[in-house]
Amino acid sequence: MNISKLLGVPYANLKTAKVFVKPGQVVVTYNKKTYFIVKKDVFTNILHPLNYNAINS
């Protein structure tokens, strides 16, 4: 499985990533330096088991 295709565009800034989040999506990070916007089910089913963390609004 290619995780980078699931993650999409990286954001270096959490504040910027939060601007683009739509309902049903969540901002996630693995290292607290790069942030990604993904669908909530992708986070729950694929990324969370891989130790990615969701960022609360």
Contacts in CASP RR format, 6 or more apart in sequence:
PFRMAT RR
TARGET T0000
AUTHOR 0000-0000-0000
METHOD contacts of the structure
MODEL  1
MNISKLLGVPYANLKTAKVFVKPGQVVVTYNKKTYFIVKKDVFTNILHPL
NYNAINS
1 46 0 8 1.000
3 46 0 8 1.000
3 47 0 8 1.000
3 50 0 8 1.000
6 38 0 8 1.000
6 42 0 8 1.000
6 46 0 8 1.000
6 47 0 8 1.000
7 28 0 8 1.000
7 36 0 8 1.000
7 38 0 8 1.000
8 36 0 8 1.000
8 37 0 8 1.000
8 38 0 8 1.000
9 36 0 8 1.000
9 37 0 8 1.000
10 34 0 8 1.000
10 35 0 8 1.000
10 36 0 8 1.000
11 17 0 8 1.000
11 20 0 8 1.000
11 27 0 8 1.000
11 34 0 8 1.000
11 35 0 8 1.000
11 36 0 8 1.000
11 37 0 8 1.000
12 33 0 8 1.000
12 34 0 8 1.000
12 35 0 8 1.000
13 35 0 8 1.000
14 27 0 8 1.000
14 29 0 8 1.000
14 35 0 8 1.000
14 55 0 8 1.000
17 27 0 8 1.000
17 35 0 8 1.000
17 36 0 8 1.000
17 37 0 8 1.000
17 55 0 8 1.000
18 27 0 8 1.000
18 55 0 8 1.000
18 57 0 8 1.000
20 37 0 8 1.000
21 27 0 8 1.000
21 37 0 8 1.000
21 57 0 8 1.000
24 39 0 8 1.000
24 40 0 8 1.000
25 37 0 8 1.000
25 38 0 8 1.000
25 39 0 8 1.000
25 40 0 8 1.000
26 37 0 8 1.000
26 38 0 8 1.000
26 39 0 8 1.000
26 40 0 8 1.000
26 43 0 8 1.000
26 54 0 8 1.000
26 55 0 8 1.000
27 35 0 8 1.000
27 36 0 8 1.000
27 37 0 8 1.000
27 54 0 8 1.000
27 55 0 8 1.000
28 35 0 8 1.000
28 36 0 8 1.000
28 37 0 8 1.000
28 38 0 8 1.000
28 43 0 8 1.000
28 47 0 8 1.000
28 52 0 8 1.000
28 53 0 8 1.000
28 54 0 8 1.000
28 55 0 8 1.000
29 35 0 8 1.000
29 36 0 8 1.000
29 52 0 8 1.000
29 53 0 8 1.000
29 55 0 8 1.000
30 50 0 8 1.000
30 51 0 8 1.000
30 52 0 8 1.000
30 53 0 8 1.000
32 53 0 8 1.000
35 55 0 8 1.000
38 47 0 8 1.000
43 52 0 8 1.000
43 54 0 8 1.000
48 54 0 8 1.000
END
